[in-house]
Amino acid sequence: MINDDFASDLAELTSAEEFLDYFGIAFDPAVVQVNRLHILQRFHDYLAQISAAPAATQYADCLQRAYQDFLTSDAVTEKVFRVFHLHQPRSVAVPLSALTQQVSHAPTL
């Protein structure tokens, strides 16, 4: 279980860089700049997999794992966000005759 001071510290952190600095994790700014939202989402996902309330050390471990994921991979490969799981666009064929047909929508009297 986390203490109130730790929870308060976490509540004040606003960026991936601040989280990484807080937990003392060395990072490449170029990697974080491109993947900051993905890293934070993966961090959140890893924390959610812990059945009990995570300890402070588990927070650091989860953040380290999340950052490592993007050192060796990229956002498209990792598919952190739902948008990456949506179906690929499909091609739809519409016959020319369907486009050239006139449909009367005039009311009948």
C-alpha positions as MATLAB code, in Angstrom:
seq = 'MINDDFASDLAELTSAEEFLDYFGIAFDPAVVQVNRLHILQRFHDYLAQISAAPAATQYADCLQRAYQDFLTSDAVTEKVFRVFHLHQPRSVAVPLSALTQQVSHAPTL';
ca = [
       0.000    0.000    0.000;
       1.249    3.493   -0.773;
       1.494    6.209    1.851;
      -0.117    9.640    1.609;
       3.167   11.442    0.852;
       3.887    9.113   -2.063;
       0.336    9.492   -3.399;
       0.647   13.264   -3.098;
       3.976   13.220   -4.950;
       2.452   11.154   -7.764;
      -0.518   13.498   -8.044;
       1.861   16.387   -8.766;
       3.666   14.629  -11.631;
       2.361   15.739  -15.023;
       4.706   14.421  -17.708;
       6.479   11.203  -18.591;
       9.787   12.963  -17.968;
       8.682   13.948  -14.449;
       7.647   10.370  -13.658;
      10.948    8.999  -14.967;
      12.939   11.588  -12.996;
      10.917   10.935   -9.831;
      11.662    7.210   -9.963;
      15.302    7.805  -10.908;
      15.039    6.097  -14.278;
      17.632    7.239  -16.799;
      16.016    7.920  -20.156;
      16.713    9.106  -23.665;
      14.752   12.354  -24.146;
      14.286   11.617  -27.870;
      12.574    8.289  -27.080;
      10.317    9.887  -24.478;
       9.462   12.850  -26.691;
       8.092   10.566  -29.400;
       6.419    8.027  -27.085;
       5.462    9.907  -23.909;
       1.733    9.129  -24.025;
       2.374    5.520  -25.000;
       4.836    5.077  -22.139;
       2.399    6.539  -19.607;
      -0.475    4.410  -20.905;
       1.650    1.250  -20.792;
       2.745    2.224  -17.250;
      -0.912    2.502  -16.291;
      -1.678   -0.855  -17.950;
       1.152   -2.585  -16.069;
      -0.039   -1.110  -12.765;
      -3.564   -2.345  -13.491;
      -2.244   -5.915  -13.818;
      -1.133   -5.910  -10.171;
      -3.912   -7.501   -8.124;
      -3.268   -5.695   -4.828;
      -2.483   -2.024   -4.315;
       1.017   -1.645   -5.763;
       3.940   -0.710   -3.540;
       6.193    2.213   -4.454;
       8.850   -0.157   -5.806;
       6.275   -1.763   -8.078;
       5.467    1.658   -9.540;
       9.123    2.106  -10.427;
       9.323   -1.405  -11.905;
       6.206   -0.858  -14.032;
       7.481    2.475  -15.323;
      10.882    0.965  -16.128;
       9.175   -1.855  -18.081;
       6.965    0.623  -19.949;
       9.943    2.762  -20.932;
      11.952   -0.320  -21.988;
       9.102   -1.390  -24.287;
       9.633    1.741  -26.360;
      13.417    1.588  -26.355;
      13.277   -1.535  -28.473;
       9.984   -1.029  -30.278;
       7.609    1.679  -31.495;
       4.033    2.797  -30.948;
       2.629    1.037  -34.010;
       4.204   -2.282  -33.030;
       3.242   -2.015  -29.351;
      -0.367   -0.983  -30.121;
      -0.979    0.606  -26.718;
      -4.039    2.617  -27.696;
      -7.350    1.288  -28.991;
      -6.992    3.100  -32.315;
      -4.192    0.691  -33.246;
      -6.565   -2.256  -32.788;
      -9.298   -1.019  -35.095;
      -9.875   -2.887  -38.324;
      -8.007   -1.778  -41.385;
     -10.039    0.225  -43.927;
     -11.808   -1.896  -46.521;
     -12.330   -1.240  -50.175;
     -15.914   -0.951  -51.305;
     -16.921   -1.270  -54.939;
     -19.910    0.712  -56.136;
     -21.007    0.014  -59.707;
     -21.181    3.052  -61.969;
     -24.794    2.206  -62.816;
     -25.747    2.679  -59.162;
     -24.312    6.185  -59.243;
     -26.022    7.178  -62.475;
     -29.511    5.933  -61.643;
     -31.982    8.661  -60.901;
     -34.178    8.061  -57.963;
     -37.244   10.228  -57.708;
     -38.027   11.420  -54.248;
     -40.889   13.652  -55.342;
     -44.084   13.128  -53.404;
     -46.926   11.433  -55.244;
     -50.235   13.196  -55.430;
];
